[in-house]
Amino acid sequence: MKRSQFLKSAGAAFVLPAVWPFAASAQSSRSNCVLVPSETPGPFPLDLTENTFFFRQDIREDRVGFPLRQKIRIVGADNCDPMPNVRVNIWHCDRDGDYSGYAAMGSEGQTYCRGYQMTDANGECEFVTIFPGWYPGRTTHVHFQVHVSSQYSVVSQWTWPHAGAVEVATTHSALYPEGPDPLPPSQDGVFIDGFQLQLADLAWDEEAQEYVSHYEATVEGAGVSGVGYQELTTSAHFALGQNFPNPVARTTQIPLELTSAGEVVWSLWSPSGACVVRKDLGMCAPGRRVLDVDFDALGVPAASYLYQVEVFNASGRFPDVKRMTLLK
């Protein structure tokens, strides 16, 4: 079956929207508000938390497979609103069913198909990867962790309609020598109790020549909740606010309040994990201030960025990170 015929026959789940349906409005776009089921992280999670290398949008490295642009949205169950500035980790196998980082698979020390992003004001983030393969006993799937705070995170998995996974491997058989996934989600032990809340859509983008997938997960809380030790420790020294306006047309301001004097460094990071701006603001007195950011002067392209503020004082180093979006 040709790709165009498949997309027409597969139903609405495979229709590519003109724009990401989640992005219309942080208030008007609502979740089903049902908590995503927690699942085992599997035998291959590794820990992405402390390794800043994994902050990247493109996680393919040298892996061969058909391009997949994966878009994810996180909302809070308390009020069905988007959750900004939460970390989303994802990891999945390559086309051959192998995970990076394990001696048994010949991939010890490797890092392909792993990474994390932080959600924007609409609770959204995006990864560039390959459509994963499969291995015996499991349907095609992706592991993910929504790290709301150092005290609370959710680990789960998503999959796709089986016909979609079969179509990818069948249409691009040269890239998937193991052939199409033989196991539908309904026969996978992980999803045997139901997978409607763990089902992403899948569509072909003719212009970009890639598959595009959207997945939405609901987690506990409304905004950042479950404050843990790291957040409490940082808040004792300073508070970092959300920039305004956000999204940004040309200029924006970042609110910052220091509880005690300290040396302040702020930096701007691209989704690929590159530090594009880093400025040492020197020793700052306690009190409220705003950091003025002029994107015309910085000369960086339109994109979503993370901004980090680090405060250094006699008690140590204290960082905080949030996300902003620079419009075209």
Secondary structure, 3 states (H helix, E strand, C coil): CCHHHHHHHCCHHHCCCCCCHHHCCCCCCCCCCCCCCCCCCCCCCCCCCCCHHHECCECCCCCCCCEEEEEEEEEECCCCCECCCCEEEEECCCCCCCCCCCHHHCCCCCCCCEEEEECCCCCEEEEEEECCCCECCECCCEEEEEECCCCCEEEEEEECCHHHHHHHHHHCCCCCCCCCCCCCHHHCHHHCCCCHHHECCCEEECCCCEEEEEEEEEECCCCCCCCCHHHHHHHCCEEECCCECCCECCEEEEEEEECCCEEEEEEEECCCCCEEEEEEEEEECCEEEEEEEEHHHHCCCCEEEEEEEEEEECCEEEEEEEEEEECC
